[in-house]
């Protein structure tokens, strides 16, 4: 299994919160679809993403005071703060290459060491590595692009 987002706050393991795994698994495709189609920052997508990743014990909603992650910190701004998402990506994907395009917005993450042994792992937000498009229009901003690329890398866990 892949360990793409493997920092203490972001342990994506069914056994971490076994009672929430079915709901998290069911919500994953919706989170990816919403990341693909949102036109800008969306705090509910941020909350849903945190729930899918197992950072919060229940699915948060906007009608309550903003929830905190299990470590007591605020939930990342996955759809608006490229600095936060970039820092998480750098910690989680040590020694990986992270590329963020700004015109149009796109993101690619890949493990250059894995390419050497034929077990390459690569994820893209909008334009795949072979040039094909993964969605009709590019993401709305770089934070969404990087979050989307990383969430695409989690897809095998949710199948």
C-alpha positions as a Markdown table, in Angstrom:
| # | Residue | x | y | z |
|---|---|---|---|---|
| 1 | Unk | 0.0 | 0.0 | 0.0 |
| 2 | Unk | 1.1 | 3.5 | -0.7 |
| 3 | Unk | 2.0 | 5.8 | 2.1 |
| 4 | Unk | 1.7 | 9.1 | 0.3 |
| 5 | Unk | 0.4 | 11.3 | 3.1 |
| 6 | Unk | 2.4 | 9.8 | 5.9 |
| 7 | Unk | 2.9 | 12.4 | 8.6 |
| 8 | Unk | 1.5 | 11.9 | 12.1 |
| 9 | Unk | -1.5 | 14.1 | 11.6 |
| 10 | Unk | -2.4 | 12.5 | 8.3 |
| 11 | Unk | -2.3 | 8.7 | 8.8 |
| 12 | Unk | -4.7 | 7.2 | 6.3 |
| 13 | Unk | -5.4 | 3.8 | 7.7 |
| 14 | Unk | -8.6 | 2.0 | 8.0 |
| 15 | Unk | -7.5 | 0.7 | 11.4 |
| 16 | Unk | -6.9 | 4.3 | 12.7 |
| 17 | Unk | -10.7 | 5.0 | 12.9 |
| 18 | Unk | -12.3 | 1.7 | 12.0 |
| 19 | Unk | -15.8 | 2.9 | 12.6 |
| 20 | Unk | -15.5 | 5.8 | 10.2 |
| 21 | Unk | -13.7 | 3.9 | 7.4 |
| 22 | Unk | -17.0 | 3.1 | 5.4 |
| 23 | Unk | -18.1 | 6.8 | 5.5 |
| 24 | Unk | -14.6 | 8.0 | 4.6 |
| 25 | Unk | -14.3 | 5.5 | 1.8 |
| 26 | Unk | -17.8 | 6.5 | 0.5 |
| 27 | Unk | -16.9 | 10.3 | 0.6 |
| 28 | Unk | -13.6 | 10.0 | -1.2 |
| 29 | Unk | -15.0 | 10.2 | -4.8 |
| 30 | Unk | -17.1 | 13.2 | -3.9 |
| 31 | Unk | -14.1 | 15.0 | -2.5 |
| 32 | Unk | -12.1 | 14.4 | -5.6 |
| 33 | Unk | -15.0 | 15.5 | -7.8 |
| 34 | Unk | -15.5 | 18.6 | -5.8 |
| 35 | Unk | -11.8 | 19.5 | -6.0 |
| 36 | Unk | -12.0 | 19.0 | -9.8 |
| 37 | Unk | -15.0 | 21.3 | -10.2 |
| 38 | Unk | -14.7 | 24.0 | -7.5 |
| 39 | Unk | -14.1 | 27.5 | -8.8 |
| 40 | Unk | -12.2 | 28.6 | -5.7 |
| 41 | Unk | -11.6 | 28.1 | -2.0 |
| 42 | Unk | -14.2 | 26.0 | -0.2 |
| 43 | Unk | -14.0 | 25.4 | 3.5 |
| 44 | Unk | -16.5 | 22.5 | 3.3 |
| 45 | Unk | -14.2 | 20.7 | 0.8 |
| 46 | Unk | -11.3 | 21.3 | 3.3 |
| 47 | Unk | -13.3 | 19.8 | 6.1 |
| 48 | Unk | -14.4 | 16.8 | 4.0 |
| 49 | Unk | -10.8 | 16.2 | 2.9 |
| 50 | Unk | -9.7 | 16.2 | 6.5 |
| 51 | Unk | -12.4 | 13.6 | 7.4 |
| 52 | Unk | -11.5 | 11.4 | 4.4 |
| 53 | Unk | -7.8 | 11.4 | 5.5 |
| 54 | Unk | -8.8 | 10.5 | 9.0 |
| 55 | Unk | -7.7 | 13.7 | 10.6 |
| 56 | Unk | -11.0 | 14.3 | 12.4 |
| 57 | Unk | -13.2 | 11.7 | 14.0 |
| 58 | Unk | -16.5 | 12.8 | 12.4 |
| 59 | Unk | -17.5 | 14.6 | 9.2 |
| 60 | Unk | -17.4 | 18.3 | 10.0 |
| 61 | Unk | -19.9 | 20.8 | 8.7 |
| 62 | Unk | -19.9 | 24.6 | 8.3 |
| 63 | Unk | -22.8 | 25.1 | 10.7 |
| 64 | Unk | -20.6 | 24.3 | 13.7 |
| 65 | Unk | -17.6 | 26.0 | 15.1 |
| 66 | Unk | -14.6 | 25.0 | 12.9 |
| 67 | Unk | -13.4 | 21.6 | 14.1 |
| 68 | Unk | -9.8 | 20.9 | 15.0 |
| 69 | Unk | -7.7 | 18.0 | 13.9 |
| 70 | Unk | -7.0 | 15.3 | 16.3 |
| 71 | Unk | -3.7 | 16.9 | 17.3 |
| 72 | Unk | -5.6 | 20.1 | 18.2 |
| 73 | Unk | -4.6 | 22.2 | 15.2 |
| 74 | Unk | -7.0 | 23.8 | 12.7 |
| 75 | Unk | -7.8 | 21.9 | 9.6 |
| 76 | Unk | -5.6 | 22.8 | 6.7 |
| 77 | Unk | -6.9 | 25.2 | 4.0 |
| 78 | Unk | -6.5 | 22.6 | 1.3 |
| 79 | Unk | -8.4 | 24.7 | -1.3 |
| 80 | Unk | -6.7 | 28.1 | -0.6 |
| 81 | Unk | -3.3 | 28.0 | 1.1 |
| 82 | Unk | -0.6 | 26.7 | -1.1 |
| 83 | Unk | 2.0 | 27.3 | 1.6 |
| 84 | Unk | 0.2 | 24.9 | 4.0 |
| 85 | Unk | -0.5 | 22.3 | 1.3 |
| 86 | Unk | 3.1 | 22.6 | 0.1 |
| 87 | Unk | 4.5 | 22.1 | 3.5 |
| 88 | Unk | 2.4 | 19.0 | 4.1 |
| 89 | Unk | 3.4 | 17.6 | 0.7 |
| 90 | Unk | 7.1 | 18.2 | 1.4 |
| 91 | Unk | 6.9 | 16.5 | 4.8 |
| 92 | Unk | 4.8 | 13.6 | 3.5 |
| 93 | Unk | 6.7 | 13.1 | 0.3 |
| 94 | Unk | 10.3 | 13.5 | 1.3 |
| 95 | Unk | 12.7 | 13.3 | -1.6 |
| 96 | Unk | 9.8 | 13.4 | -4.1 |
| 97 | Unk | 9.6 | 16.0 | -6.8 |
| 98 | Unk | 6.7 | 18.4 | -6.5 |
| 99 | Unk | 6.0 | 20.6 | -9.5 |
| 100 | Unk | 3.3 | 23.3 | -9.5 |
| 101 | Unk | 2.4 | 25.1 | -12.7 |
| 102 | Unk | 0.7 | 28.5 | -12.4 |
| 103 | Unk | -0.5 | 29.2 | -16.0 |
| 104 | Unk | -2.8 | 27.2 | -16.0 |
| 105 | Unk | -2.8 | 25.7 | -12.5 |
| 106 | Unk | -1.6 | 22.2 | -12.3 |
| 107 | Unk | 0.5 | 20.0 | -10.0 |
| 108 | Unk | 2.6 | 16.9 | -10.5 |
| 109 | Unk | 4.2 | 14.8 | -7.7 |
| 110 | Unk | 6.5 | 11.9 | -8.4 |
| 111 | Unk | 9.2 | 9.8 | -6.8 |
| 112 | Unk | 12.3 | 10.1 | -9.0 |
| 113 | Unk | 14.0 | 7.2 | -7.2 |
| 114 | Unk | 11.2 | 4.8 | -7.9 |
| 115 | Unk | 11.6 | 5.6 | -11.7 |
| 116 | Unk | 15.1 | 4.0 | -11.5 |
| 117 | Unk | 13.8 | 0.6 | -10.4 |
| 118 | Unk | 10.7 | 0.6 | -12.7 |
| 119 | Unk | 8.2 | 1.1 | -9.9 |
| 120 | Unk | 7.4 | 4.7 | -10.7 |
| 121 | Unk | 4.6 | 6.4 | -8.8 |
| 122 | Unk | 3.3 | 9.7 | -10.4 |
| 123 | Unk | 0.3 | 11.8 | -9.8 |
| 124 | Unk | -1.1 | 14.8 | -11.6 |
| 125 | Unk | -4.0 | 17.2 | -11.0 |
| 126 | Unk | -5.1 | 18.2 | -14.5 |
| 127 | Unk | -2.6 | 17.2 | -17.2 |
| 128 | Unk | -1.3 | 13.7 | -16.8 |
| 129 | Unk | 2.4 | 13.0 | -17.5 |
| 130 | Unk | 1.6 | 11.7 | -21.0 |
| 131 | Unk | -0.2 | 14.9 | -21.9 |
| 132 | Unk | -3.8 | 13.6 | -21.6 |
| 133 | Unk | -6.2 | 15.6 | -19.5 |
| 134 | Unk | -7.7 | 14.2 | -16.3 |
| 135 | Unk | -10.5 | 16.7 | -16.2 |
| 136 | Unk | -11.9 | 19.4 | -18.6 |
| 137 | Unk | -10.5 | 22.5 | -17.0 |
| 138 | Unk | -7.5 | 23.1 | -14.8 |
| 139 | Unk | -7.9 | 23.5 | -11.0 |
| 140 | Unk | -8.9 | 26.9 | -9.7 |
| 141 | Unk | -5.7 | 27.6 | -7.8 |
| 142 | Unk | -2.3 | 26.0 | -7.0 |
| 143 | Unk | -3.5 | 24.7 | -3.5 |
| 144 | Unk | -6.4 | 22.9 | -5.1 |
| 145 | Unk | -4.0 | 21.5 | -7.8 |
| 146 | Unk | -1.6 | 20.1 | -5.3 |
| 147 | Unk | -4.3 | 18.7 | -3.0 |
| 148 | Unk | -6.0 | 17.1 | -6.0 |
| 149 | Unk | -2.7 | 15.5 | -7.2 |
| 150 | Unk | -2.1 | 14.0 | -3.8 |
| 151 | Unk | -5.7 | 12.8 | -3.4 |
| 152 | Unk | -5.4 | 11.1 | -6.8 |
| 153 | Unk | -2.4 | 9.2 | -5.3 |
| 154 | Unk | -4.6 | 8.0 | -2.5 |
| 155 | Unk | -7.2 | 6.4 | -4.9 |
| 156 | Unk | -5.9 | 2.8 | -4.5 |
| 157 | Unk | -6.7 | 3.0 | -0.8 |
| 158 | Unk | -10.3 | 3.8 | -1.5 |
| 159 | Unk | -11.1 | 1.3 | -4.2 |
